[in-house]
Structure formats: structure tokens, C-alpha cells
Amino acid sequence: MHQDAHEFLNFLLNELVDILEKESSAAKDSPQSSSPEKAPNGPVQPLANGVKKEPPVTLVHKSFQGILTNETRCLRCETVTARDETFLDLSVDIEQNSSITSCLKNFCSTETLNAEDKFFCDKCCSLQEAQKRMKIKKAPHILVIHLKRFKYIEQLGRYKKLSYRVVFPMELKLSNSSDDVDTEYSLFAVVVHVGSGPNHGHYVSLVKSHNHWLFFDDENVEMVEEQTLQTFFGTSHEYSGNTDHGYILFYEGLGGKS
């Protein structure tokens, strides 16, 4: 496969986190900060041996990081096991003639674990049938949604690009948060994959700046109408001349909740 924009995004964000954490650590270890910090009641004592410092919260974390809760309920004893995990973007499966809202609902839908996929329940001390689902516990300020357009097809023995039509709205409500409170977002950028397959193609992007949409194609930049984004939803027919499809969406939180 050619260089993937989603893989590059993950690499870039992780590299930025490493750089910012190293800069924060270096600043704390500098001579100016090495002396004991003065507090109203005397110097602050260093951490005791064995106490691990929490990594610094960087601008990347503040902007992109959210929290998912992975819940598994044993169908025998009804015990619910919950595990939190952080994320910087959400990768969602897509279907023909669907929308981002339906993709997110499917992402958080309940899955039954049975047969060879049974869950080991600590309370039952054995493998049991269970129900599993993901919940968005904390929504990020910037929500990045990756559409899984490249899928491995067993019959073909290779990856294939899914040109499915997936509508992405200008305004989005994330209604799957664990506190049942909608978080409102506004679309401000789209990465588009241009090409018929995963092994070749090109990436362009559209970015909203000062209430105007700009189209970026390498060194070429032009202003476009908002309705132009509809041409990147995808196609309802498998064989179509349009190979320009939305691949990564960037939504910014509007701050308020409804």
C-alpha cells in the first residue's frame, strides 16, 4: 500500500507527544527548576522512592484525547467489567448509503461474545457468553473520525477500497457519551483520498478558515463553496468515475452541551 494518511496522522501526533514530553521534562530538570520550590509552609518535598510521576498533559492530549469505556457484561452472573482507554481518533466501519451518525452508533453498538469468542469471567472463573460494547466516556475537544475505506477481502486475497457513500454533516452531535449528554461539533477539515484502490492514489484536503472553505492539492490552494464537500461523500454505485472520497474528518467541539 502507498503511504496512508491515517497512519501518518497517528505517527505525527505520537511524535509531537514525545517531543512535548521531552521538552517538559527538560524544563523541569533545568538548573532554574532544580532547586526546591518554595511554598507558603516551606519547600516542596520530592516524591518518595517508588512513586511514579504522571506524564505531562501536552497540547495534543488537551486537543485530541478522549476516553472510551469498554464494558463487558457476563450473561451468566450479570457482572459488568469496565476498562477505560484513551484515544486520539476513532476508526469506524462504513456501510453503503450511511452517515457518520449511523457509523458512530454502530461503533458503540452491543456485540455478543459466544462460541470461540467467549469472555473469561473472573467471578464465574470460566469462559462465558457475554455482551460487549464501547462507550465514549469523555469526548475530546477535537474529534477525529477515520473512515475505514480500505478493507481486506478474503475472496480477492487483497485490500479493496470501499467507495461507499457516507454523508458527513457540517454540524454533528455525539450522543453516545456515557452521561447521555450530547456534545456538539462543527466540521472544520476533511482529508480526501483520490484513487480507485489502496495501492495508489493521492490525498487532498479541505480546511475551513475564517468561515471560508479552502481546497489544498499540494502547492495549489483555492477557495470553494461549502456544498463542494458533498462531492466527497462517496458513491452509491460500486463502479463510478468518482474516486474522490472523504477519509479523515476533523470536528471541533463548540464548547457548550445541550
C-alpha positions in Angstrom: 0.0 0.0 0.0 1.1 3.6 -0.6 1.7 5.9 2.4 -1.6 6.1 4.4 -2.8 9.4 5.7 -4.3 7.9 8.8 -1.1 6.1 9.7 0.8 9.3 9.1 -1.6 11.3 11.4 -1.0 8.8 14.2 2.7 8.9 13.7 2.7 12.7 13.7 0.6 13.0 16.9 2.7 10.5 18.8 5.9 12.2 17.7 4.5 15.6 18.9 3.6 14.0 22.2 7.2 12.6 22.6 8.7 16.0 21.7 6.5 18.0 24.1 7.0 15.5 26.9 10.8 15.7 26.5 10.7 19.5 26.4 8.6 19.5 29.6 10.9 17.1 31.3 14.0 19.1 30.3 12.4 22.3 31.6 11.8 20.7 35.0 15.4 19.3 35.1 17.0 22.7 34.2 19.1 24.5 36.8 16.5 27.1 37.3 14.0 24.5 38.4 16.3 22.1 40.2 16.2 24.0 43.5 13.4 23.1 45.9 10.2 25.0 45.1 9.3 27.5 47.8 5.8 27.0 49.2 4.0 29.0 51.9 4.9 26.5 54.5 8.4 25.7 53.3 10.0 23.9 50.3 8.0 21.2 48.5 9.4 17.7 49.3 10.4 15.5 46.4 8.3 12.4 45.6 9.1 9.3 47.7 11.0 6.4 46.2 8.8 4.2 44.1 6.2 6.9 43.4 5.8 7.2 39.6 5.4 10.7 38.2 2.4 11.1 35.9 3.4 12.0 32.3 2.7 15.7 31.5 -0.5 16.6 29.7 0.5 18.1 26.4 -1.3 20.3 23.9 -2.0 17.1 21.9 -3.8 15.5 24.8 -5.8 18.6 25.6 -6.9 18.9 22.0 -7.4 15.4 20.7 -7.6 12.9 23.6 -10.8 11.4 24.7 -11.7 8.4 26.8 -13.5 5.2 25.8 -15.1 2.7 28.2 -15.0 -0.9 27.2 -17.9 -2.6 29.0 -18.4 -6.4 29.1 -21.4 -8.0 30.8 -21.3 -11.7 31.7 -24.6 -13.3 30.6 -24.4 -15.8 33.4 -23.8 -13.7 36.6 -24.6 -10.3 35.1 -21.3 -8.9 36.3 -20.1 -5.9 34.3 -16.4 -5.4 33.7 -15.3 -1.9 32.6 -12.0 -0.8 31.3 -11.1 2.8 30.3 -8.7 3.6 27.4 -7.7 6.8 25.8 -7.9 7.6 22.1 -6.7 10.3 19.7 -9.1 9.3 16.9 -11.9 6.9 16.2 -11.7 4.4 13.3 -15.2 3.5 12.2 -16.6 0.8 9.8 -18.7 2.1 7.0 -21.7 0.9 5.1 -23.2 1.8 1.8 -25.6 4.8 1.9 -24.9 5.6 5.5 -24.0 8.6 7.6 -21.3 9.4 10.2 -24.1 9.4 12.9 -25.0 5.8 12.0 -21.3 4.8 11.8 -20.8 6.1 15.4 -23.9 4.3 16.6 -22.6 1.0 15.1 -19.2 1.7 16.8 -20.9 1.9 20.2 -23.4 -1.0 19.5 -23.6 -4.1 21.6 -21.7 -7.2 20.4 -22.4 -10.8 21.7 -19.4 -12.9 22.6 -20.1 -16.6 22.2 -18.7 -19.8 20.7 -15.0 -19.3 20.2 -15.1 -15.7 21.3 -16.4 -16.3 24.9 -15.3 -14.0 27.7 -13.4 -15.2 30.7 -15.5 -14.0 33.7 -13.4 -13.5 36.9 -16.4 -14.1 39.1 -17.5 -17.3 37.3 -13.9 -18.4 36.9 -14.7 -19.7 33.5 -15.4 -18.8 29.9 -19.0 -17.4 29.5 -21.1 -15.8 26.9 -21.1 -12.1 27.3 -22.2 -8.8 25.8 -19.6 -6.2 24.9 -19.9 -2.5 23.9 -17.8 0.6 23.7 -19.0 3.9 25.3 -17.5 7.3 24.9 -16.8 8.4 28.4 -15.1 11.7 27.7 -15.4 13.4 24.3 -12.3 15.2 23.0 -12.2 18.9 22.1 -11.2 17.9 18.5 -12.9 14.7 17.3 -11.0 12.9 14.5 -13.0 10.3 12.7 -11.2 7.9 10.4 -13.5 6.1 7.8 -12.2 2.6 7.2 -12.4 2.7 3.4 -9.7 0.0 2.9 -10.9 -3.5 3.7 -9.3 -6.9 3.2 -11.5 -9.1 1.0 -10.9 -12.8 1.7 -12.2 -13.9 -1.7 -9.9 -11.5 -3.5 -6.9 -12.1 -1.2 -6.2 -8.4 -1.1 -7.3 -5.0 0.2 -10.0 -3.1 -1.7 -11.2 0.5 -1.4 -14.8 1.0 -0.4 -16.3 3.9 -2.3 -19.5 3.7 -0.2 -21.5 6.9 0.1 -21.1 8.1 3.7 -22.7 11.5 4.5 -20.8 13.7 6.9 -22.7 16.7 8.3 -21.3 20.2 8.9 -22.7 20.0 12.5 -22.5 16.8 14.5 -24.0 15.7 17.8 -22.1 13.0 19.6 -24.9 11.3 21.5 -23.1 8.1 22.7 -21.3 9.6 25.7 -21.7 7.7 29.0 -23.5 10.6 30.7 -26.2 10.7 27.9 -25.4 14.3 27.2 -24.9 15.4 23.6 -21.6 17.1 22.6 -21.9 19.4 19.6 -19.2 19.6 17.0 -18.6 21.6 13.8 -16.7 20.2 10.8 -13.5 22.2 10.0 -11.3 19.9 7.9 -11.5 16.8 5.6 -8.8 14.6 4.2 -9.8 13.1 0.9 -8.3 10.0 -0.8 -8.2 10.3 -4.5 -7.8 6.9 -6.3 -9.6 3.7 -7.1 -7.6 1.4 -4.8 -5.4 1.2 -1.7 -2.1 0.7 -3.5 -2.1 4.0 -5.4 -3.7 7.4 -5.2 -3.3 10.9 -3.9 -4.5 12.9 -0.9 -6.1 16.4 -0.9 -7.7 18.3 1.9 -10.3 20.9 2.6 -10.0 23.3 5.6 -12.4 25.9 6.9 -10.7 29.2 7.7 -12.4 32.4 8.6 -15.8 31.0 7.5 -14.4 30.0 4.1 -13.5 26.6 2.8 -10.1 26.2 1.2 -9.1 23.3 -1.1 -5.5 22.1 -0.8 -3.8 20.0 -3.5 -0.1 20.0 -3.0 1.0 23.6 -3.7 -2.4 24.5 -5.3 -4.8 26.3 -3.0 -8.3 27.6 -4.0 -11.4 28.8 -2.3 -14.5 26.5 -2.7 -18.2 26.6 -1.7 -19.3 24.6 1.3 -21.5 22.5 -0.9 -18.4 21.2 -2.7 -17.9 18.9 0.3 -20.9 16.8 -0.8 -18.9 15.6 -3.8 -16.6 13.7 -1.4 -19.4 11.7 0.4 -18.7 8.7 -1.9 -20.8 6.9 -4.5 -24.0 4.9 -4.3 -22.8 2.6 -7.1 -19.7 0.4 -6.9 -18.5 1.3 -10.4 -18.3 5.0 -10.7 -15.9 7.5 -12.2 -15.8 9.4 -9.0 -12.8 8.2 -6.9 -12.6 11.2 -4.5 -13.8 10.1 -1.1 -13.8 11.6 2.4 -11.3 9.6 4.5 -10.5 11.5 7.7 -12.8 14.1 9.3 -11.9 16.7 11.8 -14.7 18.2 14.1 -14.2 20.9 16.7 -16.2 21.0 19.8 -18.5 24.0 20.1 -17.9 24.3 23.8 -21.5 24.1 25.0 -23.5 21.0 25.6 -27.2 20.5 25.0 
